Amino acid sequence: MQYQPQQQYQYPPQPYPQQQGYPIQHYPPRAYPVQRYMPPQMTPEQYRLHEYERKLRSTVNSLGTLMLIFFGLEFIIALTADFILLAFGMENELYEMSPLYLLENGMISSLIFFFSGLIYCLIKRLRFADIFPFEKIKGSYLAQLCVIGLSFSLMSNYVVDLVNNTFGLFGIENTGGSFDVGSEPNVLIYFLTVAILPAFAEEFAFRGIVMGSLRPYSEGLAILVSSATFALMHGNFVQLPFTFCCGLVFAFIDIKTNSLLPSIIIHFFNNGLSVLFDILTSYGIMNDATANLCYGLIFVVTGILSFIFLKRIISRDDGSLFRLKDGNDVIPYKSKIKSAATSPTLIVFASFMILYCVWTLVAA
């Protein structure tokens, strides 16, 4: 029988025996399928909801970061300025509330609000006309709104004084966010740092940047967040609920007039009256009892006028006075509130300010 050679098969080369430190190499490499998670495909409607909520969260987080910057810079620079005064032996400037200290205290806050807010607007590419509206308002209507807002502010000041006096009965003095002007303060500097600068700087920051950034999403949301941050920034437990209510009134009036001018005027007159009576009592022009009587008369007059003006405005209302625009109704209003309330940076800012309120209360 004829010899038939066996068929030659081509085997892949076998791996070399494994040596120490060298893993076994397989040839050809084994191609194992990689399991990758594929998220379910979103419908166009679901994608629109997702993007809207993401942008809202991003906006609120940015505003929370801005509030932290406001507070952090103000706190650090104020401490640095106080340390410099102490280092150069200028304790009297610090403890006696001299014009230099008042100017430093007021200018720091105002400059931080202005420059930080301006940089924020430039980074976010916000249109100044949208963030800082100044629509033309009829003079008589503006005057009526300012009287109404001032009356509410004066009422809030009375409640704050009442709560402060109640705390004083238990030996608790809540001085956070305020200072004593001492005797015979410099009139111009005191008026500038307490009445004029805060009226512009705080309205620029809270009714301008904060409220203006959130207004496209919801006017109600914009009013709530701007009022809450405005109240927290004062760093005072007693003032907290009342500055929040004042912020609601200021923001509501600004939105209804589409202008920041009413809140600036109300803020200026509210602080200006306090400054005026502080100066009059400090220079001995009138005593505390007379000042309180005059302040009360102003409150009564503005309250009566407010009642008349409100009745007139409501009687002419076509049903839109207390109606707020909800922006783009992509997600429900409650979902917008939840997105804002769960913002990490806003939560951190609120926590810091509450701790600061506690610290000022204990330190006093």
C-alpha positions in Angstrom: 0.0 0.0 0.0 1.3 3.4 -1.0 2.3 5.7 1.8 0.0 8.7 2.2 1.6 11.6 4.1 -0.6 13.1 6.8 -2.3 16.4 6.1 -0.4 19.4 7.5 -2.5 21.7 9.7 -1.4 25.3 10.5 -1.6 25.8 14.2 -1.2 29.2 15.7 2.0 29.5 17.6 1.7 28.5 21.2 2.5 31.0 24.0 5.9 30.7 25.6 5.8 29.3 29.1 5.0 31.9 31.7 8.1 33.2 33.3 8.2 35.2 36.5 7.0 38.7 35.8 5.8 38.0 32.2 2.1 37.2 31.8 1.0 34.7 29.1 0.4 36.4 25.8 -2.3 34.9 23.6 -2.2 35.1 19.9 -4.4 36.1 18.3 -5.8 38.2 21.1 -9.2 37.2 22.4 -11.8 39.6 21.4 -14.3 39.7 24.2 -17.3 42.0 23.6 -17.3 45.0 25.9 -20.6 45.5 27.7 -21.5 49.2 27.7 -24.5 50.8 29.4 -26.7 52.5 26.9 -29.2 54.9 28.5 -32.7 54.8 27.2 -33.3 57.2 24.4 -35.1 60.4 25.4 -38.1 61.6 23.6 -37.9 65.2 22.4 -40.2 66.3 25.1 -38.2 64.5 27.8 -35.0 66.1 26.5 -36.5 69.5 26.6 -37.6 69.0 30.2 -34.1 67.8 31.1 -32.3 70.7 29.5 -34.6 73.3 31.0 -34.1 71.9 34.5 -30.4 71.7 34.0 -30.1 75.3 32.9 -32.3 76.4 35.9 -30.0 74.5 38.3 -26.9 75.9 36.7 -28.3 79.5 37.0 -29.2 79.0 40.7 -25.8 77.4 41.5 -24.1 80.4 39.8 -26.1 82.8 41.9 -25.3 80.8 45.1 -21.6 81.0 44.2 -22.0 84.8 43.7 -23.6 85.1 47.1 -20.7 83.2 48.7 -18.2 85.5 47.0 -20.1 88.5 48.3 -20.1 87.3 51.8 -16.5 85.9 51.8 -14.9 89.0 50.3 -16.8 91.3 52.6 -15.9 89.3 55.7 -12.2 88.9 54.7 -11.6 92.5 53.6 -13.4 93.9 56.7 -11.3 91.7 59.0 -8.2 92.8 57.2 -9.1 96.5 57.4 -9.8 96.1 61.2 -6.5 94.3 61.7 -4.6 97.1 59.8 -6.3 99.8 62.1 -5.3 97.8 65.2 -1.7 97.2 63.9 -1.1 100.9 63.4 -2.5 101.8 66.8 -5.8 103.3 65.5 -8.0 101.6 68.0 -10.1 104.8 68.5 -10.9 104.7 64.8 -12.3 101.2 65.2 -14.1 101.3 68.6 -15.5 104.9 68.4 -17.0 104.5 64.9 -15.0 107.3 63.4 -15.8 108.7 60.0 -12.9 106.7 58.6 -14.3 103.4 60.0 -17.8 104.3 58.7 -16.5 105.1 55.3 -14.4 101.9 55.2 -17.3 99.8 56.4 -19.8 101.2 53.9 -17.5 101.4 50.9 -16.3 97.8 51.2 -19.8 96.3 50.9 -20.8 98.6 48.1 -17.6 98.0 46.0 -17.8 94.3 46.5 -21.5 94.2 45.3 -20.8 96.4 42.3 -17.6 94.9 41.0 -18.4 91.2 41.7 -21.8 91.7 40.2 -20.4 93.4 37.1 -17.8 90.6 36.6 -20.6 88.1 37.0 -22.7 89.8 34.3 -19.8 89.9 31.9 -18.9 86.2 32.5 -22.5 85.1 32.0 -23.0 87.5 29.1 -26.1 88.9 30.6 -27.8 91.9 28.9 -27.9 94.9 31.2 -31.2 96.0 29.9 -32.8 92.7 31.0 -31.0 92.5 34.4 -31.3 96.2 35.3 -34.6 97.4 33.8 -35.6 101.1 34.1 -38.8 101.4 32.2 -40.4 104.8 32.3 -43.0 105.1 35.1 -45.6 107.9 35.5 -44.6 110.2 38.3 -47.9 110.0 40.3 -47.9 106.2 40.1 -44.3 106.0 41.1 -45.0 108.2 44.1 -47.9 106.1 45.2 -45.8 102.9 45.0 -43.0 104.5 46.9 -45.3 105.6 49.7 -46.8 102.1 50.0 -43.3 100.5 50.1 -42.0 103.0 52.6 -45.0 102.4 54.9 -44.4 98.7 54.9 -40.7 99.2 55.6 -41.4 101.5 58.5 -43.8 98.9 60.0 -41.1 96.3 59.7 -38.7 98.6 61.5 -41.1 98.9 64.4 -41.4 95.2 64.6 -37.6 94.8 64.6 -37.3 97.3 67.4 -40.0 95.5 69.4 -38.2 92.1 69.0 -34.9 93.7 69.9 -36.3 95.2 73.1 -37.9 91.8 73.9 -34.5 90.1 73.5 -33.0 92.8 75.7 -35.2 91.8 78.6 -33.4 88.4 78.6 -30.0 89.9 78.3 -29.6 89.1 74.6 -28.4 92.0 72.4 -28.7 91.2 68.7 -26.3 93.7 67.0 -25.4 91.7 63.9 -25.4 93.8 60.8 -25.7 97.1 62.6 -23.4 99.5 64.5 -23.6 102.5 66.8 -22.7 105.8 65.3 -21.6 107.3 68.6 -21.8 111.0 69.4 -21.8 113.6 66.7 -21.0 111.5 63.6 -19.8 112.9 60.3 -23.1 113.7 58.7 -22.1 113.4 55.0 -20.1 110.2 55.5 -22.8 108.6 57.6 -25.5 109.5 55.2 -23.4 108.3 52.2 -22.4 104.9 53.8 -25.8 104.0 55.3 -28.4 105.6 53.1 -27.1 106.2 49.6 -24.6 103.4 48.9 -26.7 100.5 50.2 -29.8 101.7 48.3 -27.9 101.4 45.0 -25.5 98.4 45.8 -28.1 96.1 47.4 -30.7 96.8 44.8 -28.1 96.3 42.1 -27.2 92.9 43.5 -30.5 91.4 44.7 -33.3 93.0 42.7 -31.0 93.4 39.7 -28.7 90.4 39.3 -30.4 87.7 41.4 -34.0 88.6 40.4 -33.1 89.5 36.8 -31.3 86.2 36.2 -34.3 84.1 37.4 -37.1 86.2 36.0 -37.1 84.4 32.6 -37.8 81.1 34.5 -40.5 82.4 36.8 -41.3 85.8 38.3 -42.5 84.1 41.5 -39.3 82.1 41.8 -37.2 85.3 41.2 -39.0 87.2 43.9 -38.6 84.4 46.5 -34.9 83.7 45.8 -33.9 87.4 45.7 -35.8 88.1 48.9 -34.3 85.1 50.7 -30.7 86.0 49.7 -31.3 89.7 50.6 -32.5 88.7 54.1 -29.7 86.3 54.7 -27.0 88.7 53.7 -28.0 91.1 56.5 -26.6 88.5 59.0 -29.1 89.3 61.7 -31.6 86.9 63.2 -34.0 89.7 64.3 -34.0 91.4 60.9 -34.2 88.1 58.9 -38.0 87.7 58.6 -38.7 91.4 58.2 -36.0 92.0 55.5 -37.4 89.0 53.7 -40.8 90.5 53.7 -39.5 93.9 52.6 -37.6 92.1 49.9 -40.9 90.5 48.7 -42.5 94.0 48.5 -39.5 95.6 46.8 -39.2 92.8 44.2 -43.0 92.7 43.6 -43.1 96.4 42.9 -40.1 96.3 40.6 -41.5 93.4 38.6 -44.9 95.2 38.2 -43.2 98.4 37.0 -40.4 96.6 35.2 -38.0 99.0 36.8 -35.5 99.1 39.7 -36.2 102.7 40.4 -39.0 102.2 42.9 -37.0 99.8 45.2 -34.0 102.1 45.1 -36.1 105.1 46.1 -37.9 103.1 48.9 -34.6 101.7 50.2 -33.0 105.1 50.2 -35.9 106.8 52.1 -36.2 103.9 54.6 -32.4 104.1 55.5 -32.4 107.9 55.2 -35.0 108.4 57.8 -33.1 106.2 60.2 -29.9 108.1 59.5 -31.7 111.4 59.9 -33.1 110.6 63.4 -29.8 109.1 64.5 -28.0 112.4 63.5 -30.7 114.6 65.2 -30.4 112.6 68.5 -26.6 112.4 68.3 -26.2 116.1 68.0 -28.8 116.8 70.7 -31.3 118.5 68.4 -34.0 116.3 69.7 -34.2 113.6 72.4 -35.2 110.0 71.8 -38.8 110.5 72.8 -39.3 113.3 70.3 -37.5 111.3 67.6 -39.8 108.3 68.2 -42.9 110.5 68.1 -41.8 112.1 64.8 -41.0 108.7 63.4 -44.4 107.4 64.5 -46.2 110.4 62.9 -44.4 109.6 59.6 -45.5 106.0 59.9 -49.1 106.9 60.5 -49.3 109.4 57.6 -47.6 107.0 55.1 -49.9 104.2 56.4 -53.1 106.2 55.8 -51.8 107.3 52.3 -50.9 103.7 51.5 -54.4 102.5 52.3 -55.9 105.2 50.0 -53.4 104.5 47.2 -53.8 100.7 47.4 -57.6 101.0 47.3 -57.3 103.2 44.2 -54.8 100.9 42.5 -56.9 97.8 43.2 -60.1 99.4 42.0 -58.5 100.1 38.7 -57.0 96.7 38.4 -58.0 94.5 35.5 -57.1 91.3 37.2 -53.4 91.4 36.4 -52.0 93.2 39.5 -51.4 90.1 41.6 -50.7 87.8 38.7 -47.1 86.7 38.1 -45.7 85.3 34.9 -44.4 81.8 35.2 -41.9 82.1 32.4 -41.6 79.1 30.1 -44.1 76.5 31.5 -41.8 73.6 30.7 -41.8 72.2 34.2 -44.3 72.9 37.0 -43.7 75.8 39.4 -43.2 73.4 42.4 -40.4 71.7 40.4 -38.7 75.0 39.8 -38.9 75.8 43.6 -37.4 72.4 44.4 -34.6 72.8 41.9 -33.7 76.2 43.5 -34.0 75.0 47.1 -31.8 72.0 46.5 -29.0 74.1 44.9 -25.7 73.0 46.6 -24.1 76.5 46.6 -27.3 78.2 47.8 -27.6 75.7 50.7 -23.9 76.4 51.6 -24.5 80.1 51.5 -27.6 79.8 53.7 -25.7 77.6 56.2 -22.8 80.1 56.4 -25.1 83.0 57.0 -27.1 81.2 59.7 -23.8 80.3 61.4 -22.7 84.0 61.1 -26.0 85.1 62.7 -25.4 82.7 65.6 -21.9 83.9 66.0 -22.9 87.6 66.1 -25.6 86.8 68.6 -23.2 84.9 70.9 -20.4 87.4 70.4 -22.7 90.3 71.4 
